[in-house]
């Protein structure tokens, strides 16, 4: 199952709530670049827990793990192992 479209759509919607409609690539930094804030990180974590069953108690939390679509895909891959 390709999670990339669902992740991109979620992040696009999250950016839109901030008035940010600029395009972003799968490798674009969203949190560390300042486009999204720490409260948005909480929303991303909740989304990943609910939609994909990620247990951050097991995988640990660091903003760089959820900073881009590519980082999230990597996190999802490692959380399954």
C-alpha positions as CSV (number, residue, x, y, z in Angstrom):
1,X,0.0,0.0,0.0
2,X,1.4,3.4,-1.0
3,X,0.9,5.8,1.9
4,X,2.5,8.7,0.1
5,X,-0.7,10.2,-1.4
6,X,-2.5,10.2,2.0
7,X,0.5,11.7,3.7
8,X,0.9,14.4,1.1
9,X,-2.8,15.3,1.3
10,X,-2.7,15.5,5.1
11,X,0.3,17.8,5.0
12,X,-1.1,19.9,2.2
13,X,-4.3,20.4,4.2
14,X,-2.4,21.2,7.4
15,X,-0.3,23.8,5.5
16,X,-3.5,25.2,4.0
17,X,-4.9,25.9,7.5
18,X,-2.0,28.2,7.9
19,X,-2.6,30.0,4.6
20,X,0.4,28.2,3.0
21,X,-0.6,26.9,-0.5
22,X,3.0,26.7,-1.8
23,X,4.0,23.5,-3.5
24,X,6.4,21.1,-1.7
25,X,8.4,18.1,-2.8
26,X,8.5,14.8,-0.9
27,X,11.9,15.8,0.5
28,X,10.9,19.4,1.5
29,X,11.4,20.2,5.2
30,X,8.1,21.4,6.7
31,X,8.8,21.6,10.4
32,X,12.5,22.4,10.7
33,X,12.1,25.0,7.9
34,X,9.3,26.7,9.9
35,X,6.5,26.1,7.5
36,X,4.8,24.1,10.2
37,X,5.1,24.6,14.0
38,X,5.4,22.3,17.0
39,X,1.6,22.0,17.5
40,X,1.4,20.9,13.9
41,X,3.9,18.1,14.8
42,X,1.4,16.9,17.4
43,X,-1.3,16.7,14.7
44,X,1.1,14.8,12.4
45,X,1.8,12.3,15.2
46,X,-1.9,11.8,15.9
47,X,-2.5,11.3,12.2
48,X,0.3,8.7,11.9
49,X,-0.9,6.9,15.0
50,X,-4.5,6.7,13.9
51,X,-4.1,6.2,10.2
52,X,-1.0,3.9,10.1
53,X,-0.8,2.5,13.7
54,X,2.6,4.1,14.5
55,X,3.5,3.7,18.1
56,X,5.8,6.6,19.0
57,X,6.5,5.0,22.4
58,X,8.3,2.3,20.4
59,X,9.9,4.3,17.6
60,X,10.7,7.4,19.6
61,X,9.9,11.0,18.6
62,X,12.1,13.5,16.9
63,X,10.8,16.3,14.6
64,X,13.2,15.2,11.9
65,X,11.4,11.8,11.7
66,X,8.2,13.7,10.6
67,X,9.8,16.7,8.8
68,X,9.0,15.6,5.2
69,X,7.0,13.1,3.3
70,X,10.2,11.1,2.7
71,X,11.0,11.1,6.4
72,X,7.5,9.9,7.3
73,X,7.7,7.1,4.7
74,X,11.0,6.1,6.2
75,X,9.5,6.2,9.7
76,X,6.6,4.0,8.5
77,X,9.0,1.5,6.9
78,X,11.2,1.2,10.1
79,X,8.2,1.0,12.4
80,X,7.0,-2.2,10.6
81,X,10.3,-4.0,11.2
